[in-house]
Amino acid sequence: MTMRKILFLFFLVSAFQINAQEFNIKVRVQTPQLKLADPKVFKLMEKSIGEFFNNTKWTSDDFEDYEKIEGNLVINITNEFSPTSFVADFSFQSNRPVFNSNYKTVTFNWIDKNYKFSYEELQPIDLSTNVFLDDLSAILTFYGYYILGMDYDSFSSLGGTKYFDKAKEVVDVIPVSNKNYSAWNSNGKKNNRYWLVDYMLNPKFRNLRQSLYEYHRLGIDVMYEDPEKGRAIVISALKEVRNIANQYPQNAIILLFVNSKKNEIIEIFKAAGYAQRNSVYNLMSEIDPSGIEDYKTILR
């Protein structure tokens, strides 16, 4: 039994029917200003991607309904080269419940822009990490495993490693001739898919992953019984995030952290005492300088 399963038994002890699949992802495909493709193709795409996430067995664990990882995927088609060839922005978000509350915390919030892929009616979408099948299967498989890694990391220290390994396998089989290759390899931008998973497996970032576990499991999960203690642990975690941000500025994991946690951190510390509010303001000003005006609301 995994630590994630054990902790969820504490979250909710009522009996539910077991459903093996891990995800409950809602998918929406948006198609502004398209002229070539048949609109029904995108409805089929939407349905097929939803079934890919929610009907696929991703892990060896059995997930009950209340354990499923909830999330959203919005695919915004920005261009079309033909009736079956497109460019899109993929916006992923996933969350998990906070202990003894109705609140759900975001564990992954990311937009992957300008991804080229092909899709035609009834095209299969398949899970594969050891061979490249097609662009759509590859990006969905990569982020499926990445979301699992982030979720498991939030329940146990480094608990998501084997899922980040799976995501890395997807990266490793992308052919050099692939039209999206620059976003799958180390020579691309430092916030591409290669770096997104490489940082999570790099020992230099182990303390950051540990701090993400502490933020979730030891911080916000205890706020129901001791808000002051929970906030203090979150601050301790933020200090490690700040240290990594200073050593490796503008890296993908810091950007991911800010995307996922910015609004939550602001809301958590609005109710804190001045010393904690001031500490968090200073920390977040270093972690996310571009958002400094937003963090000023913590001090008001």
Beta strands, then each sheet from edge to edge (+ up, - down):
strand 1: 23-30
strand 2: 69-82
strand 3: 85-97
strand 4: 104-118
sheet 1: 1+ 2+ 3- 4+
end
